[in-house]
């Protein structure tokens, strides 16, 4: 989008959730006019006194199900206001949200996330969205917190939102590996000392140490990531040493 405004819409019965973006990087991004975050409340498209958005499920069962009409009308409004923005429904059955997905979404002119509540959403709503997305294999009481996590991950990748672009390149998952450990003052914390190499001023040695630490931490904590991470020949040699306990 070349630095133009990114419009993000949440469809939710708790529109105040967007206030989570009223501090830190998301606040600055909005003040700079880089992102616009708003909510559309399905209750605005109801016609009864209680603004009802849920009903009992056909066939019986515990809990309530979100009615299709208010959600579909809210989606139609979002598409009208931001016609080039895809609409995703948060669902445990959706594709897993990843850093790569965040990068793809950060290049879009906009995005709409539909947040469910209660025991589920009327299945007919799915025909009105472009895809299903999931934050992970767990259940929340609603899609709002998951949506805001996605919003944060996406918005910080929008050009000019984060001050130092280099910091984005070195973060966990960007190159398929976890980030190396970081240290700051004091150099000696009750006998726990910062690795000497970081105090050496030798940038080549520091870079080698950090890469080795990335490989070590990923092997120890998230070995599943190594199957898809782009590893060099030197990386593989280092990883072999780590696995066999040579280093």
N, C-alpha and C positions, 0 to 999 in steps of 0.2 A: 504493500500500500504506500510505500515511499514516504513514511512519516506522517501520513494523514491520520485523522481521528479514527480510532477503532471503537465501534459502538457495541457494547455488550448488554444484553437484556436477559434478566432472570424472570421467568414466569413462576410466581410463587404466591401463596396465600399469606406469606409473611414478608411483605415488601421491605420492612425495616431491616432485613438482613443485609441490604446493600450498605448499611451504616458501618459494617465491618471494614469497608474500604475507605473510611474517613480518617485514616491515620497512615503514617509511614509512606512507603513508596507509592501505594495506590492513590493516596491523597495527593501527593505531589504530581503524579501522572495526570490526574483529573484537573488539577489547577493549571498545569501546563497545556491543557487541551489536547493531550495525546490519547486519552481514553475517555469514553463516556459510559457510565454504568447506571442502568436504571432498572426498575422492576415494573412488571405488569401483573396486577392482581386478578386472578380468574373470578373473584367475587364481584368485580365490576361488571361482569357479563351475566349475572344472575337476575332473576325477576321476582323473587319472593322476599318477604319481609326480613327473613333471617339470612339472606344472601347465601343459600345453601350450595356447597360445592361437592358434597358427598352423599352417598346413599348406600343402602344395604345391598350386598352382592346377590345376584340371581343364583339360585341353586343352594343358597344358604352358606354359612360359614361365619367365622369370627370377624369382627372389625367392619370397617366401612370402606367403600371404593370411591375414588374421585370420579365425578360425573364427566362425561365427555364434552358436552356442549360448552361449558365455560372455558375449559382448557383449549378447545379447538378455536373458539373465538379469540382467546388471548394470543394463540399462535398466529392467527390471521392478522391481528393487529401488529404483532412484532414483524411479520413479513412485509406488511404495508409500510411500516416506519423504516425498516432496514432491509430492502428487497434483495440485496446480494449477500445476506447473512444466513448461513446454514442453521438449522434448528436441531438440537440434540435433546433427547429425553434421557434423564439420569435413571438408570435401571441396573439392578444386579446382573441382568442378562446381557448388558452392553459390552462393547469392546473395552478393554482395559485402557485407562488414561495413562499416558507415558510422557516422558520428556520430549520425545520425538513428536508426539501429538501436540504438545504445548507449542513447539516450534512451528508446526504447520498452522495452527490456529492463530498464532501471533502475526502471521502474514495476511490474514483475512481482513476485509473491511469491517467485519462485524461478526457477531455470534449470539445465538439465543439458546439458553439452557432452561429446560422445563423441569421444575422440581416437584416431585411427587410427595404425597403425604398419606397418612392412614395406612390401610393394608395393601393399597395398590391403586392403579389407574385403569380405567376402562380400556380394554385392549384396542378398541377402535381408534384411540388417539394415535397409536403408533403409525398409522397410515399418513398422518399429517406432519410427521417429522422426517428429517433426513438420516437419522441414525440413532442408535442407543449407545450410551457411554456409561462406564462404571469406574469409580475411584479405586475399588478393590473388593476383595471377597469378604465383605462384612456388611451388616445391615445397620442403617441409621434410621432414626425416626422420621427423617425427611431428607430431601435432596439438597437442601439449602447449604449446609456446611460443606458438603462435597463440592457443590457448584462454586462456592467461594474459594475453596482450595484450588480448583481449576482456574478460576479467574486470576488469582494471584500468580499462579505458575505461568499463565499466558501473558498477562500484562507486563510482567517484569522483563519479558523478551521483546516487547515492542521497542523499536529503536528510540533512543534518547530517554527511556524511562529510568533505566539504571545508569548511574553516572559513569562507572568504569566498565566499558564493554569487555575488557580483558577478563574481568572477574566472572562473567557469564561463561566464558570458554573453559574455565578451569573447574567448574562445579561438578558435583557428583552426577553421573549418568550422561553428561554431555558427550563424552567419548566412550560411553559404555562401561566405565569403571567408577568406583567410589572415589571421592576426593581424598587427597593426602592429608595427614594430620597437620593442624596449624598450631602455632605457639606465639605468645607475646610476652612482654615483661611481667614478672621478673624472670630472669634466666635461670634462677635457682629458687624453687618453691619448696621450702622445708626439705631440702635434699633431693627433690625431683628436678633434674636438670634438663634443659632444652638440649636436643641432639646437637653435638658440637659442630656438625657440618653446616647447620643453619647459621652459625655465628662466624663461619670461615670467610664469607665474602666471595667465595669461589662459586660463581653462578652455574657453571657447567656441572660441578659436583652436586650442588643443591638440586638442580634439575634432575640429575640421575637418581639421587636419593628419593626425591618426591615421587618419581615414576615408580621406583621399586616399592615405595610405601603404598602407592595406589594398588599395585598388583597384590601386595601382601594383604591389605585390608579387604580387597574384593574377594580374594581366595578364602579368607577367614570368615567373612560376614555374608557375602552374597556370591558364592561360587557359580550360581546359575548365570550370572551376567557374563562370565568369561566365554561362554559358548558363542555369544554373538558380538563380543567386543572386538574392534579392529586392532589386532596385536601385531607388532613388528617381530622380526626374527630375534632382535635383542630382548624384547618383552618376553618371548617364549623361553629364551634361555634363563632369564631372571626368574620367571615363574617356575621353571623346572627346579632351580636352586631352592626356591621357597618351599615348594612341595616336598622336596627330598630332605629339607632341613639343613641345607648347606649354608644358608645365610639367615 
